[in-house]
C-alpha cells in the first residue's frame, strides 16, 4: 500500500543519490574496463554532464520543487564549461532551461533555447520525409556526433519534440509547433504497431524496416511519458481535434496492452512481450509516470491508477537503502533481435535515478489527489 510519507522519503533518497552519485563500484563502471567491454558511455553516469540522462534528472528536480539554486548552478557550470555537440539527446536539458527562462525572465537563457530551436529547425540532419534524424553524441566524445543516418527513434518524441512544442507555445511560434506536431505524426507512422498498440525502437529509411522489430520497454516508455506530456501541455496552439483524438487512441491502445504485459511484481520486462527477459526499472518508472499523468488528465480510464500503483510498489523494491535505483539497463542502441536487448547489462545509471524521480513525483500527486477526493466525499 502506497503512502505519502514513504513516497516522500524514498524520493528524497533517490534525489540525493542522483546529485551525489559515486562509490567504488559505480566509479569503476563509469571509468574502468566496463566501458570498453560493454559499450557503456561515461556521460550516462552522474549529474554533471549535459546530455539526456541529466536532462531527465533536471526535469524531475524541477517538478519535485526546492531545487532552484541547484538547477541554476548546474546550467551556469555547464555554460562555463561549454556545451557539447548539438543533437537530439543534448536537447533534453533545454526543456528545464526554458522553464527557468520563463520563471526568471532571463533573456540569456531564452537566447540559448532559441539557438537550440534554430538548430533543430534548420541544421539537424533529416531523414526521408523530413524526419528528425536521431543524431546523438559520439561515444567517447561529447563534441562529436553519431549520425544514425536515415533513422527515426522513438526516443526523439521525448528528448527533442517536447522542448520544441513548449518553446513554440511560449513564443507563439506557429512554425515550431507545426514542426513538433509533424515529427510526432511521422514517428508514429513508422514506429507504431497497430496490431498491439506498441512501438518499435526505430525505423531505418535506408533498410526499409524496423530493424529487429522488437518492442523494447524503455523505447515504449518514451511514448507513454512523452505523449502524455505533449497532450497535457498548456498551449497557445490547439492540436487539431482529429489528430488529438488519434494520438489519444494510440496512447489508450498502448496502455491497454501494457496492462496485460505487466509482470506479477508490477514491473515490465525489458522486451515487453518476452517474459523471459529481465524486469527493467527505468522503463517501468517512465511508463508509471505517464500512466499517472494520463489518468489525472482524463486521457485514460481511472482504473489504470491501479496499474500504476502496482508498478510503483514494484519500483519501491528497486530502491536500495542509499537511494540507488537497481534493475536499470545500460544505454541501448537498436538491436536486430530480442537477444540483443536481453543481453544489455544492468547498472546504476543517472537516467534510472531520474526516471524514478518522475515516477515518485507523479505517484505522490496521484495519491494526494485521491486522498483529497476521498476526504471531499466523506465531508
N, C-alpha and C positions, 0 to 999 in steps of 0.2 A: 504494500500500500504506500503510495507516494504521499509525502507530507512536505509542507513548505520549509520547515526548519532544516530537514535533512537535505533537501534540494539546494537550499542556500549554502549550507555547509560544504557540500560536495562541489558546488560551483566555485566557491572561494578557493578550495584546494586546487581545482583544475586551472583556475586563472593564475594563481600564484606559481604553479608548476610551469605554465606556459611562459610566464615572464622570467622565470629562473631555471629554465631547462638546463640540465647539466648532470654531472656524475661520471664516474669512471667508465661504466659500460656504455652510457649514452655518448660520451665524448669519443670513445673508441669507434662506435658505429659512425659517428659524424666525420671522423678524420682518418680512420685507420684502414686496414685492408678490406674491411667490409664494403667500402665504397667501390673498390675495384672488382671485388668478387661478385657483388650482386647488383652493380649498376646504381647504387644509391647516389643521391645528389646532396651535397653538403647543405645547400640552401633550403632543403626540406626540413632541416633541423633548426630549432631555436627561433627566436622572435626578431633577431637583428636584421636579417636580410630583407630586401624589397622584392617580394615575389608573392605568388598566390597563397602559400600556406600562412604567411604572415598577414596577408590581406584579409583572409577569413578571420584570423585572430583579432585583427583590429575591429572588424565588424562586431564580433562577439563582445569585446571590451566596451565598445561604444554603446551597444544596446544594453549591456549589464549596468552601465552608469557608474559614476565615481572614478573614472579613469582619464579625465580630460587632460590633466597635466602629462600623464604618460603618453597619450596619443600625440599631443603637440610636440613633446620632446622626441618621440620616435620619428616623426616627419622631419623635424629640424635636423636631427642627427643624420638622417639619410640624405637630405638636401646638401649638407656639408660634405658628406662622403661622395656624393654624385650618384645619380640614378643609373640603374643597369639598362640594358637594351630595352627598347620599347617593343612589346609584343602582347599577345593575348593574355598570358598569365600575369605579366607585370602590370596589367591594367587593374587588377583586383584591388590593390591598396587605394586607388584613386576614388573609389566609392566612399570610403571613410573621409578622405581628404575633402571631397565635395561637401560632406556633411559639416565638417569643421569650417569650411569656407562660408557656408550658409549661416552657421551659428555665430561666427565671429566677424562676419563681414570682411574677411581677409582677402583682398584682391590678389595678393601674391599666390595664395592657394588656388584661387579661382583661375588665375592665368596658367598655373601648372595643369589643372584639369582641362582647360581649353586646348593646351598643346597636345595632351593625350587624345582628345577627341579628334583633333585635326589629323593626328597620326592614323587613327582608326578609319577615318573617313577618306583620307587622301593617300596614305603611304603604305598601309598594311597590305601585304600581298593578298591577292584574291584568287579563289578557285574559279572554275567554270561557274556560270550563273551568278557571278559577283559575290560568292560566299566569303566570309571571313576565314581565311586560311589559318589553321591552328598553329601559328608560329609561337615557339616558346624560347626561353633562354637556353643557350647551348649547355650541354653537360660539361662541367668543369670551367665554364667561362660565363660570368654574369654579363659581359659586354657583347658576347656573340649570340647567335640565334640558331635554332634548329627549325628549318623551314616547313617540314612536313608537307611537302609540295602536293597540292591538289586535294588536301584532306580537310574534312569537316569533323570536329569532335564535339560531343555533347557538352563537354566542359565549358565551351565558349559561351553558352547561354548564361551561365552564372558568372564566369570570370570577366567578361567584357560587355555583354549586351545589357546587363542590368545597369551598369555605370552609364552607358550611352543613353539609355532611356531616361534615367533620372536626371542626367545633365540636360537632356532635351526639355524635360518638364520645368526644370529650374530656370532655364534661359529662354523658354518659349521658342526653341529651335525646332520647327516642324520637320525640317530635312533630317535632323538627327533622330527624331522619334520615328519617322517613316523607315529609316535605315535599320533601327533596332528591331522594329516590327518585322521588316523583311527578313532579317537574319534569323529571327526565331522561326518564321514560316519555312525558310529554306532548310534549316536544320531539322525540323520535324518532318519535312517532306522526305528527307533521305535517311533519317535515323529512327523514325517511329515505325513499330511493327503493329499494324492494325489487328493482327490475329490475337494478340495478347495484351496490347496496351503498353508494352515495354519498349525500351530504347536500346539500340546498338551503340557501342562505344564510338564508332566512327564510320565515315564513308570516304572512299577514295574515288575521285573522278578519273584518275589515271587507270586504276584497276577496274572500275565499274562495279564495285561490290562493297559490302560491309566487313571486309577482312574476314575474321573468323566467325562472324555472325553471333557473337557471344553477348549475353545480357549481363553485363558487369554491374555489380551492385553500386559501386561509387559513381559510375557513369550515370546510372539511372537516378541516383540521388541528386545529381546536379540539376536534373529536370524538375524533380519534386520540389527541391529547395528554390531553384531559380524561377520556375514558372509561378509558384505561389507568390513569391515576392513581386514578380513583374505584374501579376494580376491585381495585387493589392497596393501598389504604389499610388500615392496621391499624385494626381497629374492634371496638367492643363489640357493635354490631348487625350481624347477618349479613343479607346480601341474600338474600331467598327464592330457593331453588335454581332454580325455573323462570324467574324474572326474570333472575337472574345468567346462566343459560345463554343466554337470548335476547339479552342485551346482548353476551355474548362472541361469539355467532354474528354479530351485526351488525358487531362490530369485525373479525372474521375476513373477512367478506364485503367490507368496505371496503378492508382492506389487500390482499386478493387483487386487487381492481380497481385499486388504486393501483399495484401492481407492474406491471400491464400498461400503465399510462399514464405510467410513469416515462420521462423523456427519456434519450437516449444520454449526456448529460452527468451524469446522476444526479439532476438537478433536475426538479421538476414545474412544469407550466405554470400560469399564474395562473387560466386556465379549464382545468380538468383534462382535459376531453375535446376541447380545441381546440389542436392543436399549432402553430397559427398565432399563438397568444397567447404573450406573453413568459414566459420562465422566471423563477420568483419564489423568493427565498431564504428569506424568513421562514416561508412555508408549508412549504417543504421542511425547514427546521430543526425546526419543530414536529412534522411527520409523522415525521421521523427519530428525534427523541426518543421519541415514542410507540411506534414500532416496536421500538427497542432495549429499552424497558421491557416491552413486551408479550412479546417473546421471553424476556427474563430471567424473567418471571413464569410462563412456560409457557402464556400465553394464545393464542399463535400459534406456528406451526412454526418450528424453529430456522433453516430455510433463509432466512427473512426477514432474518436478520442480514446476508446478502449484499446485500439491497435497501438496508438502512440504511447499510452500508459504502459502497456505490456512491453513495448520496446524500451521505454525509459527505465523500467525496472531491471531489464536485462543489461542495459548500459551501466547502471549503477554498479553492477558486479564487475565491470571492466575498469573501474577507477580504483587504483591502488591507494594505500594509506597515505602516500606522499603526494597524491594528486595526479600521478602519471596515468595516462589512458592506455590501456593494453588492447590487444587484438586489432591493431591498426596495420593495414597492408602498406608496404612501401610504394613509392611512386611507380606508376604503371603506364607503360606505353601500350599501343594497340597490339593485341596478340592474334594469332591465327587459329587458336583452338582453346578449349576450356582449360587444358592442362597448363597453358601459359599463365593464366590468371590464378589457377590453383597453386602454382609454384612460386608466386610472388611472396617474398619473406615478410614476416611480421616484425615491426619495430616501433617503438615510441616515436611519433612524428609531431611536428608543430601543428600540422593540419588535423591530427587526431585530437589534440587538446582544443583546437579552435572550433571544430565542428561539435565537440561535446559541449562547449560553452553555449553555442547556438541552441542546441537541444535543451540544455538546462534552462536557458533564458525563457524559451517558449513553453517548457513544461511548467515553470513557475507561474507564468502569466495565465496559462490554461487552468491550473489548479486554483489560483487566486480568483479567477473569474467564475469558476464553477462553485467555489465556496461562497462567493458573494451572491450568486444567483440563488443558491440554496438558502442563504440567510434571508433573502428577499421573500422567498416563498413561505418560510417559517413565520415571518413577521406579518 
